[in-house]
Amino acid sequence: MNTLLTDWATLRKERTLAETDEYLVLDKPPGISVTGERHETDLVRVAKEAGEWLIPVHRIDKVTSGVVLLAKTQAVHGPLTRQFALRTVHKSYLAITRSVGLPEAGAVELPLAVGRKNRVRIGAPREDITFDPDTGRWSVPEASVRPRSYPSLTTFTRAWQGERHSLLALFPTTGRRHQIRVHLAWIGHPIAGDPLFPAAEEPPDDGGSRTCLHAWRLSFDDLQGRRVSVGIDPDDGFWAPIATELPVGARAQSLRQVGTH
């Protein structure tokens, strides 16, 4: 494993985006979980072994890079976590899909459920998923929703489209596990390099072992009621599938166009 993932001092120095006495915001590298790993290391464990106690306010997937918020005390953790439950936190992600043809803006309003082997899936028959070109929305009839499914909504803006890939800015209203990854895959636009939904013959330049999903920006209120907005653009590894089509200068321009939604 990369030493950055196990050396807390280095990770903290190179990846801290914001910090107060209440919280720490990190740019999590791909390939390490926020917490909860039984047999491998995770951010919380690495910090604890280095003498620092942190509590995750939310989680992003192990394969996902980007902004993650950690509380420094239990007293701070509760108020911050409640903001996610109340959906007053604004989250923005970037993703590169193995597809083209998405509308300039759209929404995926499909319920999520946990299936066999604890896999997250759409809580309705695939054949019942419909797309409305007038609104750019994917949905299913209420009668099709299976029991023990949870409403889930992801909106997006298409930032760029190439010959085989698209760059999306995504804004999940709900925060279900694997939400963005499952939503995109089930509408036929899976994320490049995603091990949950691998391509039959994914080209070597199509993300490789890197999943092209990045937690781009996060806005929340601190305990004094001040709005805090933190963000970080993805590193070169994220851009690998489209590096030749979308050079550095053009990437920045594409991201400026979509802003924070």
C-alpha positions in Angstrom: 0.0 0.0 0.0 1.1 3.5 -0.7 2.9 4.9 2.3 0.7 8.1 2.1 -2.2 5.9 3.0 -0.6 4.6 6.2 1.6 7.6 7.3 -0.8 9.9 9.1 1.6 12.8 9.5 2.3 12.9 5.7 -1.3 12.4 4.7 -2.5 15.1 7.1 0.2 17.6 5.9 -0.5 17.0 2.2 -4.3 16.5 2.3 -5.7 18.9 4.9 -8.2 21.3 3.2 -9.6 23.0 6.3 -9.2 22.7 10.1 -10.5 24.2 13.3 -10.8 23.1 16.9 -14.1 21.5 15.8 -13.4 19.6 12.6 -10.8 18.4 10.0 -11.6 18.3 6.3 -9.3 16.1 4.3 -8.8 15.3 0.6 -9.1 11.5 0.9 -7.0 9.6 -1.6 -8.6 6.7 -3.5 -7.9 3.2 -2.1 -8.5 3.8 1.6 -11.8 3.6 3.5 -12.9 6.4 5.9 -13.7 3.9 8.6 -15.1 0.4 9.2 -12.4 -1.8 7.6 -12.0 -5.1 9.4 -8.9 -6.5 7.8 -7.4 -3.4 6.2 -6.5 0.0 7.4 -8.7 3.1 7.2 -8.4 6.8 7.9 -9.8 6.7 11.4 -7.5 3.8 12.4 -4.4 5.4 10.9 -5.2 8.6 12.8 -5.8 6.7 16.1 -2.6 4.8 15.8 -0.8 8.2 15.4 -2.5 9.5 18.6 -5.4 11.5 17.0 -9.0 10.7 17.7 -11.4 11.6 14.9 -15.1 10.7 14.2 -16.4 10.6 10.6 -19.3 12.9 10.0 -20.1 11.2 6.7 -18.4 8.6 4.5 -17.4 8.4 0.9 -16.5 5.0 -0.8 -13.1 3.5 -0.5 -12.6 3.9 -4.3 -13.8 7.5 -4.2 -11.3 10.4 -3.7 -12.0 13.9 -2.4 -13.5 15.9 0.4 -14.4 14.2 3.7 -15.4 15.8 7.0 -14.3 14.5 10.4 -15.2 15.8 13.8 -12.7 16.2 16.6 -15.1 15.6 19.5 -18.3 13.8 20.1 -20.0 17.1 21.0 -19.2 18.4 17.6 -20.0 15.2 15.7 -23.8 15.3 16.6 -24.6 18.8 15.2 -22.6 18.2 12.1 -24.1 14.8 11.4 -27.6 16.2 11.9 -27.0 18.5 9.0 -26.5 15.6 6.7 -29.7 14.0 8.0 -31.6 17.2 7.4 -30.1 17.6 4.0 -28.8 21.1 4.6 -25.3 20.0 3.5 -24.5 20.7 -0.2 -22.4 18.0 -1.9 -20.9 18.1 -5.3 -19.1 15.2 -7.1 -17.3 14.7 -10.4 -17.5 11.5 -12.4 -16.3 10.3 -15.7 -18.7 7.8 -17.3 -18.0 5.2 -19.9 -20.7 6.6 -22.1 -22.0 9.5 -24.2 -25.5 10.8 -24.9 -26.5 12.1 -21.5 -28.6 15.3 -21.5 -26.9 18.6 -20.5 -28.7 18.4 -17.2 -30.8 15.7 -15.6 -32.0 13.8 -12.6 -32.0 10.2 -11.5 -34.8 9.6 -9.1 -34.6 5.8 -8.5 -35.1 4.0 -5.2 -32.3 2.0 -3.8 -32.4 -1.3 -2.0 -29.9 -3.8 -0.6 -30.0 -7.1 -2.5 -28.1 -10.4 -2.3 -24.6 -10.3 -0.9 -25.3 -6.9 0.5 -25.2 -5.3 -2.9 -26.9 -2.0 -3.5 -29.3 -2.0 -6.4 -32.3 -0.2 -7.8 -35.4 -1.1 -5.8 -37.6 -1.7 -8.8 -37.5 -3.9 -12.0 -35.0 -2.6 -14.5 -37.5 -2.7 -17.3 -39.7 -0.3 -15.4 -37.1 2.5 -15.5 -38.3 5.3 -17.8 -36.6 8.4 -19.1 -38.5 11.7 -19.8 -36.5 13.6 -22.4 -38.5 16.8 -21.7 -37.3 16.9 -18.0 -34.1 14.8 -18.3 -35.4 12.6 -15.5 -35.1 8.8 -14.9 -37.8 7.4 -12.6 -40.0 4.4 -12.0 -43.8 4.3 -11.3 -44.6 4.2 -7.6 -46.3 0.9 -8.0 -43.0 -0.7 -9.2 -41.0 0.2 -6.1 -40.1 -2.9 -4.1 -40.6 -3.1 -0.3 -37.7 -1.9 1.9 -36.5 0.5 -0.8 -35.3 4.0 -0.1 -36.1 7.2 -2.1 -32.9 8.5 -3.7 -32.2 11.5 -5.9 -29.1 12.5 -7.9 -29.1 15.5 -10.2 -26.3 16.3 -12.6 -24.9 18.6 -15.2 -22.9 17.4 -18.1 -19.6 19.3 -18.1 -18.0 17.7 -21.2 -18.5 14.9 -23.7 -15.9 13.2 -25.8 -16.0 10.2 -28.2 -16.5 7.5 -25.5 -16.7 9.3 -22.2 -18.6 12.1 -20.4 -17.6 14.3 -17.5 -20.4 15.0 -15.0 -20.9 17.2 -12.0 -23.3 15.4 -9.7 -25.4 16.7 -6.8 -26.9 13.9 -4.6 -29.8 15.2 -2.6 -29.9 11.9 -0.6 -26.8 10.2 0.7 -27.4 6.5 0.2 -24.5 4.0 0.0 -23.1 3.7 -3.5 -25.9 6.1 -4.7 -24.1 7.8 -7.6 -22.4 4.6 -8.8 -25.6 2.6 -8.8 -27.8 5.4 -10.3 -25.4 6.0 -13.2 -24.9 2.3 -13.9 -28.6 1.4 -13.9 -29.4 4.1 -16.5 -26.6 2.8 -18.7 -23.9 5.3 -17.9 -21.4 3.5 -15.5 -18.4 5.2 -14.1 -15.0 4.5 -15.7 -13.0 2.1 -13.6 -15.8 1.2 -11.2 -15.2 -2.4 -9.9 -18.9 -2.7 -9.1 -19.9 -2.4 -12.7 -16.8 -3.3 -14.8 -16.9 -3.2 -18.6 -16.6 -6.5 -20.5 -13.5 -5.2 -22.1 -12.5 -2.0 -20.5 -9.6 -0.3 -22.4 -6.3 0.1 -20.5 -6.7 3.9 -20.6 -10.2 3.7 -19.1 -9.4 4.4 -15.5 -7.5 1.2 -14.8 -7.7 0.5 -11.1 -8.9 4.0 -10.3 -12.6 4.6 -10.1 -13.3 8.0 -11.7 -15.5 9.4 -8.9 -14.4 12.4 -6.8 -16.1 14.2 -3.9 -15.5 17.7 -5.3 -17.1 20.2 -2.9 -18.8 20.3 0.4 -20.7 23.1 2.2 -21.9 22.9 5.8 -22.5 25.1 8.8 -20.0 25.2 11.7 -21.2 25.3 15.3 -21.3 29.1 15.2 -23.7 29.0 12.3 -21.2 30.2 9.7 -21.4 28.5 6.3 -18.2 26.7 5.4 -17.5 25.7 1.8 -14.5 23.4 1.0 -13.4 21.9 -2.3 -10.6 20.3 -4.2 -10.2 19.4 -7.9 -9.2 15.8 -8.7 -5.6 14.8 -9.4 -4.2 13.5 -12.7 -5.2 9.9 -11.9 -8.9 10.8 -12.1 -8.5 12.4 -15.6 -6.6 9.4 -17.1 -9.5 8.1 -19.3 -9.9 11.5 -21.0 -6.4 13.0 -20.6 -5.7 13.2 -24.3 -9.1 14.6 -25.3 -9.4 17.1 -22.4 -6.1 18.9 -21.6 -5.5 20.7 -18.3 -6.6 24.1 -19.4 -9.9 22.8 -20.9 -10.6 20.8 -17.7 -10.6 23.9 -15.6 -12.9 25.7 -18.1 -15.3 22.7 -18.1 -15.5 22.8 -14.3 -16.0 26.6 -14.2 -19.0 26.2 -16.4 -20.9 23.9 -14.0 -19.8 25.7 -10.8 -21.5 24.5 -7.7 -25.0 23.9 -9.2 
